[in-house]
Amino acid sequence: MIDLKAEVYGVELERLGSIYYYNYLGIEKIEILDNVLVQTENGIEVGRVMMGPVTMRFEEIGYEPNSIIRRVGDDDKKQIEENVEKAKEVAQYAKQMVRALGLKMRILDATFTFDRSKLVIYFGSDVRIDFRELVKILAKRYKTRIELKQVGARDEVKMTGSIGLCGQEACCSRFLRDFSSIKMELAKTQQMMINTAKISGRCGKLLCCLKYENDFYKEVLKNVPNENTTIEYEGKPARVVTVNVFLKEVSLQVIEENQPIIIKVPFSYFNNGNS
């Protein structure tokens, strides 16, 4: 089996979007953070180089990479600026048409490919939308291929921006490229108050930052028994009342002389093979 490899650059087509790999056969040197024109399935698009050059196997990439056409030049910059301004006008017009048609959707952004062969309009909605009439109106006005792309709640906040509960810009709009699966178990492990309003972001989903320290909590709680379980403690049955990850201690209820007694036991007891 032939092990195909290519020297590629990692390019983002939208801010904090997925990284796509492109090869480059040109003479002009490509640097990190350069804006480049690349060939995509949608046409020619503008991207930013985020990594490379690096040699990768096609198996690692998962597809045969397209090519970087060239670095963005002065003439290209003028075209890009015109596209951006035109896209702003598209977004405003689309919002007007949405109101006129009574569609329950939020127009978030609009972008043209570099060559204006395609127009993508991003929107959010809480219900299923029939936007065929809207597409007809937009296609008649702008005379290009049009795609209306619905984004999820997390991506909507990523596009519009927000302030997190920590007071900083939301992680999704600041540095996150991909969203991890966030489950309630993470909040329970970290002993946060199970109040969804306090552990949810602007998107209404559980906070992405619950994932950041989860490995630390899992390591600290390794070998520590769960609450409401019964274990053997110094030869006697004991019920685990509470597990305090911050104080690193477990409260056990044991029966002595027919009376329940609470005993505080450090995590180190269980990590020394006593569980």
C-alpha positions as CSV (number, residue, x, y, z in Angstrom):
1,M,0.0,0.0,0.0
2,I,1.4,3.4,-1.0
3,D,1.9,5.8,1.9
4,L,1.1,9.1,0.3
5,K,2.3,12.3,1.9
6,A,2.1,16.0,1.2
7,E,3.6,19.2,2.6
8,V,0.6,21.2,3.7
9,Y,-0.5,24.3,5.5
10,G,-3.4,24.5,8.0
11,V,-5.8,27.2,7.0
12,E,-8.9,28.6,8.7
13,L,-11.6,29.9,6.3
14,E,-13.5,31.7,9.1
15,R,-12.3,33.0,12.4
16,L,-11.9,30.1,14.9
17,G,-13.4,27.8,12.3
18,S,-12.1,24.3,11.4
19,I,-8.6,24.0,10.1
20,Y,-8.3,22.7,6.5
21,Y,-5.1,21.5,4.9
22,Y,-3.8,22.8,1.6
23,N,-0.7,22.2,-0.3
24,Y,1.2,25.0,-2.0
25,L,3.2,24.8,-5.3
26,G,3.9,28.5,-5.7
27,I,7.3,30.3,-5.4
28,E,6.3,33.1,-3.1
29,K,7.0,32.2,0.6
30,I,3.9,31.6,2.8
31,E,4.1,32.7,6.5
32,I,1.9,31.9,9.5
33,L,-1.0,34.4,9.7
34,D,-0.8,35.2,6.0
35,N,-4.1,35.7,4.2
36,V,-4.3,33.4,1.2
37,L,-6.7,32.4,-1.6
38,V,-7.6,28.8,-1.6
39,Q,-9.7,26.5,-3.9
40,T,-12.7,25.0,-2.1
41,E,-15.9,23.2,-3.2
42,N,-17.7,26.5,-2.9
43,G,-15.2,28.3,-5.2
44,I,-12.2,30.5,-4.4
45,E,-12.2,31.6,-0.7
46,V,-10.1,33.7,1.6
47,G,-8.3,31.9,4.4
48,R,-5.7,32.6,7.0
49,V,-2.7,30.3,7.5
50,M,-2.5,29.0,11.0
51,M,0.2,26.4,10.8
52,G,2.7,24.8,8.5
53,P,4.4,23.9,6.4
54,V,4.3,20.3,7.8
55,T,4.5,17.0,6.1
56,M,1.4,14.8,6.7
57,R,0.1,11.5,5.4
58,F,-3.1,11.6,3.4
59,E,-4.4,9.1,6.0
60,E,-3.9,11.7,8.7
61,I,-5.5,14.5,6.7
62,G,-8.5,12.3,5.7
63,Y,-8.7,13.8,2.2
64,E,-6.6,14.9,-0.8
65,P,-5.7,18.5,0.0
66,N,-6.6,21.3,-2.5
67,S,-4.1,24.0,-3.3
68,I,-3.3,27.5,-2.0
69,I,-3.6,29.7,-5.0
70,R,-1.5,32.6,-3.8
71,R,-1.1,35.1,-1.0
72,V,-3.6,37.9,-0.9
73,G,-2.2,40.8,-2.8
74,D,-3.2,44.5,-2.9
75,D,-5.7,44.0,-5.7
76,D,-7.2,41.0,-3.8
77,K,-7.5,43.1,-0.7
78,K,-9.7,45.6,-2.6
79,Q,-11.9,42.8,-3.8
80,I,-12.2,41.4,-0.3
81,E,-13.2,44.8,1.2
82,E,-15.9,45.2,-1.5
83,N,-17.1,41.7,-0.7
84,V,-17.3,42.4,3.0
85,E,-19.3,45.6,2.5
86,K,-21.6,43.9,0.0
87,A,-22.2,41.1,2.5
88,K,-23.2,43.6,5.2
89,E,-25.8,45.0,2.8
90,V,-27.0,41.4,2.1
91,A,-27.4,40.7,5.8
92,Q,-29.4,43.9,6.3
93,Y,-31.6,43.2,3.3
94,A,-32.1,39.6,4.4
95,K,-33.3,40.8,7.8
96,Q,-35.8,43.1,6.2
97,M,-37.1,40.2,4.1
98,V,-37.3,37.9,7.1
99,R,-39.5,40.4,8.9
100,A,-41.6,40.9,5.7
101,L,-42.2,37.2,5.3
102,G,-42.8,36.6,9.0
103,L,-40.1,34.0,9.4
104,K,-38.9,33.1,12.9
105,M,-35.2,33.2,12.2
106,R,-32.3,35.4,13.2
107,I,-29.9,36.5,10.4
108,L,-26.4,36.4,11.9
109,D,-24.0,37.0,9.1
110,A,-23.5,36.8,5.3
111,T,-20.3,36.0,3.4
112,F,-19.3,35.9,-0.3
113,T,-16.7,33.6,-1.7
114,F,-13.8,35.7,-3.1
115,D,-15.1,35.3,-6.6
116,R,-18.7,35.9,-5.6
117,S,-19.7,32.6,-7.1
118,K,-21.6,31.8,-3.9
119,L,-23.3,33.7,-1.1
120,V,-23.7,32.0,2.3
121,I,-26.2,33.5,4.9
122,Y,-26.0,32.2,8.4
123,F,-29.0,32.2,10.6
124,G,-30.3,30.9,13.9
125,S,-33.8,29.6,14.7
126,D,-35.6,27.8,17.5
127,V,-38.1,26.2,15.0
128,R,-38.0,24.5,11.6
129,I,-38.0,27.1,8.9
130,D,-39.3,27.0,5.3
131,F,-37.1,29.6,3.7
132,R,-37.6,28.7,0.1
133,E,-39.4,32.0,-0.7
134,L,-36.5,33.9,1.0
135,V,-34.0,32.2,-1.2
136,K,-35.9,33.0,-4.3
137,I,-36.0,36.7,-3.4
138,L,-32.3,36.8,-2.5
139,A,-31.3,34.9,-5.7
140,K,-33.3,37.3,-7.9
141,R,-31.6,40.3,-6.3
142,Y,-28.0,39.0,-6.0
143,K,-27.9,36.6,-9.0
144,T,-25.5,34.1,-7.5
145,R,-25.7,30.7,-5.8
146,I,-27.2,31.1,-2.3
147,E,-27.0,28.9,0.7
148,L,-28.9,29.5,3.9
149,K,-27.0,27.8,6.7
150,Q,-28.6,27.3,10.1
151,V,-26.2,27.2,13.0
152,G,-26.7,25.7,16.5
153,A,-27.1,27.6,19.7
154,R,-23.4,27.4,20.6
155,D,-22.3,28.4,17.1
156,E,-24.7,31.3,17.2
157,V,-23.1,32.7,20.4
158,K,-19.7,32.0,18.9
159,M,-20.6,34.2,15.9
160,T,-22.3,37.0,17.7
161,G,-20.0,37.1,20.8
162,S,-20.9,37.2,24.5
163,I,-19.6,37.7,28.0
164,G,-19.2,34.6,30.1
165,L,-20.2,34.3,33.8
166,C,-16.5,34.8,34.6
167,G,-16.7,38.4,33.2
168,Q,-14.4,37.6,30.2
169,E,-15.3,37.2,26.6
170,A,-17.0,33.8,26.1
171,C,-14.5,31.0,25.3
172,C,-16.4,30.1,22.1
173,S,-15.9,33.5,20.6
174,R,-12.4,33.9,22.0
175,F,-10.4,30.8,21.3
176,L,-12.5,27.6,21.0
177,R,-12.5,26.0,17.5
178,D,-14.4,22.8,18.4
179,F,-17.1,22.1,21.0
180,S,-16.7,19.2,23.4
181,S,-19.6,17.2,24.7
182,I,-20.5,18.7,28.0
183,K,-22.6,16.6,30.3
184,M,-24.2,17.1,33.7
185,E,-21.9,14.5,35.2
186,L,-19.0,17.0,34.8
187,A,-20.8,19.5,37.1
188,K,-21.5,16.7,39.6
189,T,-17.9,15.6,39.6
190,Q,-16.8,19.1,40.3
191,Q,-19.4,19.5,43.0
192,M,-20.9,22.6,41.5
193,M,-24.4,23.6,42.3
194,I,-26.8,21.7,40.1
195,N,-28.6,24.8,39.1
196,T,-28.6,24.9,35.3
197,A,-29.0,28.7,35.2
198,K,-25.7,29.1,37.0
199,I,-23.8,26.5,35.1
200,S,-25.1,27.4,31.6
201,G,-23.7,29.9,29.1
202,R,-25.4,32.5,27.0
203,C,-26.2,29.7,24.5
204,G,-28.3,27.9,27.1
205,K,-26.0,24.9,27.1
206,L,-23.8,23.7,29.9
207,L,-20.6,25.8,30.3
208,C,-17.7,24.7,28.0
209,C,-15.3,25.5,30.9
210,L,-16.7,22.5,32.9
211,K,-14.4,20.4,30.6
212,Y,-11.2,22.2,31.4
213,E,-10.5,21.0,34.9
214,N,-12.4,17.7,34.7
215,D,-9.3,15.5,34.4
216,F,-7.9,17.1,37.5
217,Y,-11.1,16.3,39.5
218,K,-11.1,12.8,38.1
219,E,-7.6,12.3,39.3
220,V,-8.2,13.7,42.8
221,L,-11.3,11.6,43.2
222,K,-9.7,8.4,42.0
223,N,-10.3,5.6,44.5
224,V,-12.6,7.8,46.6
225,P,-16.0,6.2,47.1
226,N,-19.2,7.8,45.8
227,E,-21.7,9.4,48.1
228,N,-24.6,7.2,49.4
229,T,-22.5,4.0,49.0
230,T,-21.5,1.6,51.8
231,I,-17.9,0.7,52.3
232,E,-15.9,-1.1,54.9
233,Y,-14.0,1.2,57.3
234,E,-11.6,-0.3,59.8
235,G,-13.5,-3.6,59.8
236,K,-16.9,-1.9,60.1
237,P,-19.6,-1.0,57.5
238,A,-19.8,2.7,56.9
239,R,-22.1,4.8,54.7
240,V,-20.5,7.6,52.6
241,V,-22.5,10.7,53.6
242,T,-20.5,13.4,51.7
243,V,-17.4,13.7,49.5
244,N,-15.8,17.1,49.7
245,V,-13.4,17.5,46.8
246,F,-12.3,21.0,48.0
247,L,-11.3,19.8,51.5
248,K,-10.3,16.5,50.2
249,E,-12.2,14.6,52.8
250,V,-15.0,12.1,53.1
251,S,-17.7,12.1,55.8
252,L,-18.6,8.5,56.9
253,Q,-21.4,7.4,59.1
254,V,-20.6,4.5,61.3
255,I,-22.5,2.9,64.1
256,E,-20.8,2.7,67.5
257,E,-22.7,1.5,70.6
258,N,-25.9,1.6,68.6
259,Q,-25.4,5.3,67.8
260,P,-24.6,6.9,64.4
261,I,-21.3,8.7,64.4
262,I,-19.8,10.9,61.6
263,I,-16.1,10.4,60.9
264,K,-14.0,12.7,58.7
265,V,-11.6,10.7,56.5
266,P,-9.0,12.3,54.2
267,F,-8.8,11.3,50.6
268,S,-5.3,10.0,51.2
269,Y,-6.8,7.1,53.2
270,F,-8.4,5.7,50.1
271,N,-5.5,6.4,47.9
272,N,-3.3,4.4,50.1
273,G,-5.1,1.2,49.3
274,N,-7.5,1.2,52.2
275,S,-10.7,1.4,50.2
